[in-house]
């Protein structure tokens, strides 16, 4: 019986923490879906940042994939306040710079 009571308390605490997190996201003026896409975009940003160092060696198909993934990241970052991602600003700026370079190279080649 004591184990069951502890289990109920733990489940209640978990739901309370999730509810509190959702409340904080809502109070910050965001949707939970936008926040979740921001978290996923952060992971993509890290990959793109590492990949951006070698963008000149990319094939046309890799450039297209890079551009598409970068646009997803930019859209997700635009939906959240800047205060959330100020730590990632340098990576974001580097990815944006490479994005612009690739766009210019593709535009110049056409």
N, C-alpha and C positions, 0 to 999 in steps of 0.2 A: 504494500500500500504506500509506503514511503517513497519507493522508486517511481510509482505512478504520479505521486504528487510533485516530485522533483521534475519529472518529465513534463507535466503540465506547466509548471513554472518556467522551465526552459523554453517551451514552445511560446508561451505568452511573452517572454522577454524578447525572443527573436522577432515575433510579430510587432512588438512595440518598437524595437529598433528600426525595423523596415519602415514602419509607419512614420517614425520620427525623421528618417532619412528622406522619405517622399515629401513630408511636410516642409523640410528645409529646402528641398529643390523647388517646390512650389512657391515658397516665400521668397526665393531668390529670383523669381519671375521666369522660370523655365518649365518646360514640359519634361516629364520623365523620359519620354522617347528621345527628345533632343539631347538630354544628358547622357543617355545610353549610347547614342550615336557619337557623341563627343568622346566617350571612353574608348569606343572602337576606333575612332579616327586617331586618337593618340597613339594607339598601337601601330596603325598604318603609317603615321607620321614618322615614327622611329625607323621603320623599315625603309621608307622613302628617303629619309635623311642619310642613312647608310648607303642606299643605292645611288643617291644623287652625286656622290663623289666620283662615280664612274659613268656618268651619263653620256659622255662623248663617245664611249665605246658601245653604246646601245644600238641595236638594230632599229629599223623603222617600227616594227611590231612592239618592241620593248618601249620605245618612246611613246607610242599610242597608249599602251597600258599604264605607263608612268603618268601621262597627262590625265587619264581617266581617274586613276587613284588619287592623284593630287587634287582634282576637282572635288572629289568626295570629301577629302580632308578639309578643304577650304569651306565647303558648304556646312559641314558639321561645326567647324570653329566659328563660323559667322553666327550660328544660332545660340551661342552661349556668351556670357559676359567675358570681357577681356581679362578680368581679374582671375578667372579660373585657369587661364593658360599663359599667364605672363612668364612662367618658368620655362615654357616651351617656345618662347618667342624666337630665340635664335635658330632653333630647328625649323620652325615655321618659315622664317625669313629665308633660310637656305633653300628649303624646298620650293618656295615661291620664286626665288631667283633662278633656280634650275628650270622650273616650269616656264618662266618667261624666256629663258635662253632656248629651250627646246621649241617653244612656239615660234620664236623668231627664226630659228634654223629651218623649221618646217615651212614657214611662210616664205623664206628666201629661196628655198629649193623648189617651190611651186612657182 
